[in-house]
Amino acid sequence: MKINMIIFMGLSLTLQIFASESRIQAMGRTDDYMDDVINIFFNPALILKYNPLLVGEVGRMASHGDSIFSAQPIDPWYGGIVSLGGETKICLGLVINRPNVFTRFVESTFLDFKKEFFVVPPEIQSTGEGFVAITVKNKYSVGGNIYTGFGRDNTLKNDERARDTWSVMILGTGGLYADLTDKFAIDVSGGLGNFFYAMEDIDSTVSWKSGLDSGFVNYSIGLEKIELPAVSLFFRGKFKLKVTEHLILMLPLVKLEQYGVNYQIKKFNQVKVDSSGLTTVRNALPDVEKKVYTFQNLVLGMGFNWQDDVTDFYVGLNGVQRFDKRKNENEDIERANDYFGFLLNFGIERRIIWEWLALRTGGQKLLAIGSRVTKVGNIEYKSNPLVTNPDSDGSEDDMLSMGLGIVVDNKLNLDFVISESFPFRMGSLFSGDVGNVFTRFSATYNFGGAEKE
């Protein structure tokens, strides 16, 4: 690979060594304006830039939205990339158990679904993600990936209605990376996804006992089907312009994410037959013909990335328009929680002590005008609040972040995200309930080592 091609495609020592979800989270929480192995999940053609490689994550600590007392990380995952061929190169990749944005969107609708219908779709489990990409003369790369997940719950308990529930998710992504000239390149990708949840009835017999009397009660769930189909669509395009040896402009960045869920319940009646043969019929759940939840995020931005032997720095400014709508056609209720504004991101990494230790920090700030509308029949309520991200609540939307990386033999890379409270409790790290020092840990191993100019 030529030196100018290495620089232009971003395969510098920094990017080969430090490449993980932890690095992204410590440097402004976005990979839109920096090259990193995490980019492959948006554009699978980029696996050709990071092979052969093993990458994995022990997981992230539970946020305030999960459990602040969690002692175990959640969402661990791992995977690898291998390369075949010579000048025309083929790469294959496999990742196990990695959650994505669509998975988390669907799981957030589970909570809403539980509040209204008192049932919980099974979580997506046993996820797998396969990659394939091909490049010709290290110039044009095309790739694709398939993400699949499955979950099922058909357990039966004495105090619950019997049901068989299952969830299936499948997403497909395709991408192109092309060096059009020695100074200009394009990075374009898109994908479609579908999630389906269904619950079907099970006839079951459960025992009961009351005082001196005992017998059997048969519960027959007269449910035709509950369906919770969801679809996803995304597109991302970046155009890279090499201005100097160290400076690359990302101009412009275009990104679209869209997700939608439709609740459809046709019938749900519960039939109770006691030991004397008496039959009772009652509505177990309300009839709901259709309930729609849609989410759309549109981004148009620009930024730059500066790299030298010991520094990696980027700044990105995005215009953001977000639509978040919920509609219940049965009850004639519609809610919208939208906003339009600007999101500023930055991240900086500095390598010290013979370049085996990297210190990182970054930030993000959202300023937007919201539009909240609630319609109940012919009555409409409106408000236009100021929308911004939290300063510090332990979530991935926080304003500031920091982390560090350790390099072993230019091959093994250990990356950490540091807890925001760490600087204020260093005197009591080994006593009392002081929380977490690190909130995320990732590791990568590059079999070829880092490339140098």
TORKEVEX-254688 format. One line per field, with one value per residue (C-alpha): residue number from 1; chain; x, y, z. Coordinates in steps of 0.001 Angstrom, whole numbers, plus 500000, padded with zeros to 6 digits. Layout:
<nodes>
seq	NUM:...
mol	A:...
x	X:...
y	Y:...
z	Z:...
</nodes>
This chain:
<nodes>
seq	1:2:3:4:5:6:7:8:9:10:11:12:13:14:15:16:17:18:19:20:21:22:23:24:25:26:27:28:29:30:31:32:33:34:35:36:37:38:39:40:41:42:43:44:45:46:47:48:49:50:51:52:53:54:55:56:57:58:59:60:61:62:63:64:65:66:67:68:69:70:71:72:73:74:75:76:77:78:79:80:81:82:83:84:85:86:87:88:89:90:91:92:93:94:95:96:97:98:99:100:101:102:103:104:105:106:107:108:109:110:111:112:113:114:115:116:117:118:119:120:121:122:123:124:125:126:127:128:129:130:131:132:133:134:135:136:137:138:139:140:141:142:143:144:145:146:147:148:149:150:151:152:153:154:155:156:157:158:159:160:161:162:163:164:165:166:167:168:169:170:171:172:173:174:175:176:177:178:179:180:181:182:183:184:185:186:187:188:189:190:191:192:193:194:195:196:197:198:199:200:201:202:203:204:205:206:207:208:209:210:211:212:213:214:215:216:217:218:219:220:221:222:223:224:225:226:227:228:229:230:231:232:233:234:235:236:237:238:239:240:241:242:243:244:245:246:247:248:249:250:251:252:253:254:255:256:257:258:259:260:261:262:263:264:265:266:267:268:269:270:271:272:273:274:275:276:277:278:279:280:281:282:283:284:285:286:287:288:289:290:291:292:293:294:295:296:297:298:299:300:301:302:303:304:305:306:307:308:309:310:311:312:313:314:315:316:317:318:319:320:321:322:323:324:325:326:327:328:329:330:331:332:333:334:335:336:337:338:339:340:341:342:343:344:345:346:347:348:349:350:351:352:353:354:355:356:357:358:359:360:361:362:363:364:365:366:367:368:369:370:371:372:373:374:375:376:377:378:379:380:381:382:383:384:385:386:387:388:389:390:391:392:393:394:395:396:397:398:399:400:401:402:403:404:405:406:407:408:409:410:411:412:413:414:415:416:417:418:419:420:421:422:423:424:425:426:427:428:429:430:431:432:433:434:435:436:437:438:439:440:441:442:443:444:445:446:447:448:449:450:451:452:453
mol	A:A:A:A:A:A:A:A:A:A:A:A:A:A:A:A:A:A:A:A:A:A:A:A:A:A:A:A:A:A:A:A:A:A:A:A:A:A:A:A:A:A:A:A:A:A:A:A:A:A:A:A:A:A:A:A:A:A:A:A:A:A:A:A:A:A:A:A:A:A:A:A:A:A:A:A:A:A:A:A:A:A:A:A:A:A:A:A:A:A:A:A:A:A:A:A:A:A:A:A:A:A:A:A:A:A:A:A:A:A:A:A:A:A:A:A:A:A:A:A:A:A:A:A:A:A:A:A:A:A:A:A:A:A:A:A:A:A:A:A:A:A:A:A:A:A:A:A:A:A:A:A:A:A:A:A:A:A:A:A:A:A:A:A:A:A:A:A:A:A:A:A:A:A:A:A:A:A:A:A:A:A:A:A:A:A:A:A:A:A:A:A:A:A:A:A:A:A:A:A:A:A:A:A:A:A:A:A:A:A:A:A:A:A:A:A:A:A:A:A:A:A:A:A:A:A:A:A:A:A:A:A:A:A:A:A:A:A:A:A:A:A:A:A:A:A:A:A:A:A:A:A:A:A:A:A:A:A:A:A:A:A:A:A:A:A:A:A:A:A:A:A:A:A:A:A:A:A:A:A:A:A:A:A:A:A:A:A:A:A:A:A:A:A:A:A:A:A:A:A:A:A:A:A:A:A:A:A:A:A:A:A:A:A:A:A:A:A:A:A:A:A:A:A:A:A:A:A:A:A:A:A:A:A:A:A:A:A:A:A:A:A:A:A:A:A:A:A:A:A:A:A:A:A:A:A:A:A:A:A:A:A:A:A:A:A:A:A:A:A:A:A:A:A:A:A:A:A:A:A:A:A:A:A:A:A:A:A:A:A:A:A:A:A:A:A:A:A:A:A:A:A:A:A:A:A:A:A:A:A:A:A:A:A:A:A:A:A:A:A:A:A:A:A:A:A:A:A:A:A:A:A:A:A:A:A:A:A:A:A:A:A:A:A:A:A:A:A:A:A:A:A:A
x	500000:501352:502179:499753:496992:497657:497396:494303:492324:493129:495208:497725:499380:496686:493750:495247:496149:493147:489988:486998:483628:485377:487542:484463:482612:485619:486050:482740:480537:480384:482411:481072:484286:486984:488145:487729:486939:483448:482773:482328:478892:477722:479669:480721:483053:485448:486341:489077:490846:491062:492062:493094:491692:489996:487771:485634:484047:483493:480507:479312:478309:474596:473489:471068:468317:469264:470545:473055:473914:474771:478104:478216:478606:475903:475990:479324:480249:483182:484139:486899:487941:490039:491436:491768:493364:496042:495477:491758:491111:488131:487410:485070:483895:481723:480443:478491:476043:476516:473419:472664:470508:467514:467691:467634:464799:462665:463471:462404:459022:458770:458480:455661:453992:454185:452555:449564:449034:450817:452888:456580:457968:461075:464354:466416:469010:471602:472478:475012:476410:478218:480348:481770:483663:485799:488297:490118:493616:493096:490927:487290:485611:482072:480648:477554:476449:473463:472444:470083:468584:465995:464186:461491:459613:457053:457357:454273:453750:450820:449976:450284:448373:449984:451423:454078:455968:458798:460795:462829:465067:466979:468878:470845:473491:475464:478291:480810:484193:486024:489144:488080:491373:494433:492635:488946:487004:483410:482017:478362:476174:472541:470437:467001:465792:462704:461607:458599:457068:454052:452197:449880:447539:448319:445695:447043:445955:447212:446514:444904:444047:441734:440969:439853:438853:441208:440927:442032:441367:441796:442748:442221:443604:441364:444047:444277:447559:449422:451787:454498:456207:458977:461044:464274:465952:469273:471605:474977:477228:480594:482829:486477:488807:492522:493674:497179:499189:497514:494145:491074:487745:484461:482236:479349:478052:474520:472820:469245:467835:464196:462383:458740:456570:452931:450985:448147:445924:442987:441406:442296:439706:440297:438075:438080:436678:436591:436397:432571:432419:431362:432699:433498:434565:436143:438338:441941:443229:441539:440971:443442:443284:446414:448958:451862:455219:457670:461109:463255:466627:468075:471606:473478:476935:480558:483801:487515:489983:493631:496229:499939:502337:500974:497667:494238:491680:488304:485434:482018:478967:475645:472221:469771:466061:464301:460727:459214:455514:453025:449492:446631:443970:441480:441497:442109:445212:448373:451566:454651:457960:460165:463067:465361:468780:472540:474861:478552:480998:484725:487299:491036:493578:497194:499753:502426:505149:506727:503301:502041:499564:496797:494756:491395:488571:485641:482235:478898:476374:472873:470913:467517:463979:461409:457873:455604:452049:449283:446007:442996:440135:439749:441676:445350:448020:451334:454638:458106:460712:464471:466046:469589:471511:472207:475385:476019:473482:475609:474104:475690:474048:476294:478052:481649:483576:487121:489156:492543:494166:497092:499082:501047:503596:501704:499120:497042:495025:493088:490639:488718:486025:486593:483672:482793:482862:486360:488319:486135:486497:490113:490656:488115:488643:489328:486702:482944:480375:482183:480801:482783:486233:485614:482261:483298:486181:487134:490046:491387:494179:495713:497686:499727:500514:500070:501136:503650:504576
y	500000:503396:505968:508589:505989:505021:508632:509385:506348:507101:504004:505834:504463:506081:504516:501064:500958:502583:501239:500323:501398:502659:504987:506436:506938:508693:511070:512841:509730:509675:508104:510416:512442:509939:506603:503649:499951:500767:502367:498861:498608:501544:500626:496948:497772:499223:495811:495762:498546:496704:493116:490711:491784:490534:492981:492605:494403:493199:495550:498832:499472:499947:503551:505349:504139:500539:500076:502336:499495:497003:495335:493523:495050:494607:494093:492231:491244:490059:489354:489060:489861:487730:488564:486356:487002:489284:492383:491618:491091:489445:489947:488005:489010:487667:489462:487824:489419:493079:495251:497972:501092:499255:496620:499289:501150:498017:497185:500692:500052:496869:499002:501038:497841:496353:499425:499230:495505:493900:491605:491758:490556:488409:490254:489715:487053:484985:487773:487269:489531:488362:490557:490155:492745:492848:495409:495873:497410:498890:501587:500514:498492:497141:495153:493911:492445:490614:491069:488483:487989:485722:485479:483194:482709:479948:479434:478690:479822:479149:482804:483969:483509:480924:482189:481479:484615:485011:487777:487798:490577:490779:493725:494059:496693:497501:499987:501470:503079:504569:506700:508797:510722:510933:513698:512835:509781:508802:506619:505667:503033:502147:499444:498015:496032:494278:493108:490902:489933:487671:486092:483137:481327:478216:476100:475088:473612:475063:473870:475965:475511:477536:476533:472857:472837:472078:471254:472366:475481:475557:478877:479099:482289:483141:485219:485200:487061:490105:491515:494086:494553:497127:498366:500333:502341:504154:505932:507589:509339:511042:512834:513151:515821:515632:519241:518653:515666:515816:517495:515783:517565:515651:517729:517163:514413:513163:510691:509424:506989:505960:503401:502489:500143:499128:497468:495289:493268:491445:489563:488632:486932:484716:481695:480242:476758:475684:472156:472193:472960:476609:478736:482443:484664:488066:490459:489923:492891:495788:495517:497669:497792:499808:501919:503516:504705:506339:507836:509678:511389:513476:514916:517229:518309:519045:518678:517990:515453:516319:513583:513587:511155:511649:513530:512796:515623:516198:518704:518229:520504:518945:520283:517805:517315:514655:513386:511266:510481:508139:507578:505465:505214:503480:506257:509091:510267:511527:512792:514362:515211:516731:519157:520980:522353:521912:519306:520084:517213:517183:514610:514661:511929:512475:509679:509977:507859:506351:506287:503275:505330:507493:510081:511013:513446:514740:516307:516887:519691:519815:523071:522755:524087:521448:520987:519015:518412:516348:515822:514290:514246:517810:519345:520184:521194:522717:523824:524777:524055:524414:520975:520097:517004:516365:517713:514554:511816:508750:508092:508110:511495:513243:516418:515407:512139:510901:507741:506143:503484:501102:499546:496304:495492:497575:494774:494436:497546:498021:500932:502316:504938:506686:507387:511081:510993:509507:512793:513705:510495:509480:509648:506889:504506:501531:502060:502455:502397:504645:503366:502560:503766:502682:502457:500604:498352:497227:495352:494818:492666:493392:490378:492484:495193:498897:500305:503092:505615
z	500000:499051:501682:500378:500225:503844:504956:502895:503988:507611:508360:510446:513590:515717:513956:513647:517318:518952:517384:519523:520877:524019:521944:520248:523541:525094:522135:521619:521286:517471:514674:511959:511687:512565:511181:513499:513260:514562:511149:509702:511328:509196:506053:505778:502844:505436:506910:504239:506139:509461:508711:510061:513400:516556:518412:521501:524398:527951:528008:529401:532979:533551:533181:535457:533156:533858:537409:539101:541466:538724:539389:536050:532597:529992:526213:525857:522293:520182:516568:514007:510430:508080:504641:501544:498162:496763:494638:494463:498146:499833:503530:505784:509243:512044:515165:517996:520462:519474:520079:517562:517439:515990:518741:521445:519713:519627:523257:524308:522679:524749:527874:526345:525176:528683:530277:527952:527460:530440:528236:527432:524088:524612:524239:521119:521920:520072:517668:514907:512215:509086:506779:503292:501252:498113:496868:493571:493520:497022:495457:495220:497960:498215:501087:502829:506117:507582:511226:512731:516159:517749:521066:522436:525706:526159:529896:531987:535564:537869:538391:534780:531555:529291:526019:523444:522450:519970:518305:515090:513766:510486:509011:505800:505039:501898:501399:498980:499635:496659:496204:493230:493143:495398:497353:497162:498377:499038:501818:501223:502851:503489:505019:505737:508719:510001:513438:514106:517437:517831:520727:520206:522556:524580:526353:529738:533031:536305:539863:542584:546247:548447:552051:552152:548516:545684:542032:538611:536580:532822:531280:527529:526011:523058:521362:517600:517528:518802:516230:516808:513439:513212:510290:510049:507301:507349:504957:505563:503098:503702:501235:502247:500934:501798:502239:503626:504776:508193:507555:506073:505578:505857:503606:503701:505976:505309:507631:507847:510402:510447:512601:512900:514969:514473:517287:516004:518349:516842:519741:523300:525505:528513:529180:532711:533355:537025:538444:538491:534790:535177:532299:532580:529673:530152:528165:529205:527199:525408:521669:519775:516018:515370:517200:515346:516655:514221:514771:512218:512597:509738:509961:507597:508757:508092:510010:509882:511226:512049:512566:513189:514851:518381:518026:516615:516743:515109:515207:513627:513404:512432:511697:513221:512643:514677:514453:517223:516762:518470:517217:518560:515884:518195:520791:518289:520207:518549:520180:518593:520249:517519:517434:515037:515993:515963:517480:518046:518616:519255:520279:520951:521595:522658:522943:525620:527281:524156:522501:524449:526503:524977:526871:525386:525926:523940:524125:522477:522837:521406:521139:519504:519480:520257:518979:521276:520111:521679:519827:521539:519077:517849:520762:520241:522771:521622:523190:521894:524611:524359:523927:525015:526102:529808:531395:533401:534116:533434:529999:526544:525886:528445:527404:528239:528200:528797:528497:528010:525859:526371:523515:523872:521156:518564:518337:521485:522334:525572:525688:528671:529216:532542:534870:535062:538852:538996:539514:542514:544517:544036:547790:548471:545583:547843:550521:550629:547841:545395:542087:538954:537904:534293:532518:529358:528322:524802:523280:519765:518441:515030:513830:511411:513920:513291:509965:510018:507381
</nodes>
